[in-house]
Structures are given as C-alpha cells and as structure tokens.
Amino acid sequence: MSVRSLIFFGNPILRQKAKPVQKIDDNIKRIIDDLIVTLKSYSNGVGLAANQIGELYRVVVIRELIEEDEKVSLAEPEVFINPELSEPSIEKETMSEGCLSIPGIYEDVSRPVSITVTALDVNGNQFTKKLQGYTAREIMHEKDHLDGVLFVDRISLDDKKIIKPLLHKIKKKYNPSK
C-alpha cells in the first residue's frame, strides 16, 4: 500500500478509456489499496479513479459525505469495480465540481440527482445501489474518468473560455514535456 502520485490535466492517460477488470488478482487489490491510501492522503478528496494514479482499470473509490449535527465528515472509501450506471433521474442539479487532477478549478456541472450503480466489490461480489445527491454526483464524476471524460468537458462554452488559461498553466506545471 502506498500513496501514489496523481496524474494531472494534460497527461493523455486521463483521456484514455480504462479496461474492465477481468479478475480481481493481487495487482488489482494493490491498485485498490493504493487508491484508498492516496485518496485518504487528500483531506478534501471524495473520489478517485484508477487512471488518476496511472492505472487504466475500471476501478473507482468514493467517500460519502456524512452530515451530522451541522458537521460534515467523510465515510470510509467504498470500492466500485467495473461500475455501470443506469436509471438517471430526470431531475438534474447544478453544483460546483472540482477534481484532484485539475487542482484549483471549480465549475458548475449539471448532473442527474440520482443514479443506479451496479459494480463489483473487492471480493468480486456484484452489488447494485441507488445513489442520491452528492454521492450520485461523485460516482458519475469518477465513472466519467474511466471513460476519459473530465468535469471540464461538461461545463458551458463560456466557462471553458474563462478557465482555458488556468488549464494551460496546470498542463505546463505538471506535464512540462507535453
């Protein structure tokens, strides 16, 4: 288990489609462990996809927000292997999103309020969950990563124009040879 370096905007790995996990072997378990410790190393990190640490497998981890007595905390990370999304709600909500791979940029993204996810857990057992609100947004954001889609692809053209110089700075800072 080790904290892995993140892949940042501008690295072509973020634009590649991740491969389905065929077998949950020691390599996949190591990737899952690394995803969890890497995510936990970021106090504000709520989700992470395997390609954000340079692994092109369809694995994500998310931490649900827990709101109690006006305090917000994060649950332990939950693993989703080969997640498939279905039944998006007709109702959508626009909220600010950010990404550990695109530091310092937050933009409004419209997404369904609820979604159903079917995935495998770390033991290879299939499960299905109906997710609501922020947790639904988290899984949609991370599933996008597995398909090579970033949240900045889902913002308005006007907002894209505004953040273009910031994205260029991130690309230059973290991927100087690209």
N, C-alpha and C positions, 0 to 999 in steps of 0.2 A: 504494500500500500504506500503510495507516495503522491504528494501534491504535484500535479503536472503543470507545465507551462501552458497558458492559454494560447489559442490561435486567434489572431485579431483580423479585423476587417482588412481586406486587401489580399489575404492569403487565399489562394484558389481552393484549398480544402473546404472552406466554408461554402463554396458554390457547388460542391460535388454531392451527388446523391449517395447516401450511405447504403451499405449492403445489409440485407436481412441476416440476422443471426440464425445459423443453421443448427448449431449445437452449443449449449452452454458449457463450455470447457474451461480449463484453467485460465486461458488467455482472456476469455470474456469475463470471467469472475475477477481477474486482475483489473481489467478496464473498469468494471463496475465499482470495485473498491477505490480505484484512483479517481473516478468521477465523484464519488461520495466525499472523499477527503479533500479533493480540490474544491468542490462546491462549498463545503463547510469552512474552508480557509477564507472565503469571502463572506464577511458578515452580512452583506446585503444580497448575496446570491440566492435566488429562489429556484433556479433550474439550470441544468447543464446537459448538453447533448455530446455524445462521444466525439463527433467531429470537431468540437471546440477544444479538444485535447489531442487532436491529430489522429483519431481512430475512426475509420469510416464504417462503423457498425451502427445498426438501428437500435441504439440504447440511449435512454434519457433518464435523468433523475430530477425530481422536483421536490420542493419543500413547501408544504401547505402553510398558509398564513393562519395563525390561531389568534383570534381576538377575544380576550377575556378581561373584564373589568377595565376597559379603556386602554389596555396594554396589548401590543401586538408582538407575538413571538413566532418562531418558525418551528414546524414539526420536523421530525427526523426525515431524511430524504427517502422518497419512495422510488423504486426502480420500475421502469417500463421498458420491456424488451419487445422489439417489433411492434410498436404501438400503431393501431389503426383507429382512425376517428370516424364516427358516424353520428347521425341524428343531430346535426347542429340546430340550435333553436333558431326560429325565425327572428326573434328579438335579438338585437345587437346592442352592444355598449361600446362607447369610445372611451378609452383610458390611455394614459401616458404609459409607454413601454420603454424599457432600456434593455441593454444586453451587455454581459461581461466582455464579449468580444468586440463591442463598439463602445468603449468607455466614454462617459461624459455626455452622451447624446440620449435624449429622451424625447419621444414624439408621440402624438396621439394616433392610436391604431383602433379601428373598429373591428370587433370580433363578436361571434355569437355569445350569448350569455351562458349557454350550457352546451355540453357536448358529451357524447358517449365515447369512451376509450376501451378498446379491447387489446390486451397485451399479455405477455408472459412475465411472471415474476422470476426471481433469481433461481428458483428451483425448477423452472420450466413449466409451471402451472399456469394455464390460461385463466384470466380474470377479466371481468367487464365492470366498468364503473361509470356512473353518470356524474359528471363533474359540473359544478356551478360556479359562476362568478369568477373570482381571481384565479382559482385553481384550474378552471376550464381554460382561461387565458394562458396560464403557464404551460399546460400540455400542448395547446395549439402553437404557441411560440416555439417550444422545443421540437415538436414534430416538424414544423417548418424547417428548422435547422437540418433535420435528417434528409430533407428534400432539396437542400441547397438554397433555401429561401430565408432572407433576413427581414427583421421587422421594418427596416428602412425601405424595403420593397413594397410595403403595404401602406405607405403614407402618401399624402397628396403631392402632386407635382410641385406646387408652390413650396411646400415644406422641403421637398427634395432639393430644390434650388438653394434654399437657405442653408441647409446642412452640408451641401456639396464641399465647401472649403474645409469644414471640420472633418469630414470623411477622408478627404485628401491628406490632412495632417496625420490622422490615425494610420492611414495606409503607409505614409512615409516614415512615421516614427517606429512602427512595429514590423514593417516589411521593407527595410531600406533597399534591398536588392531587387525588389519587384518593380 
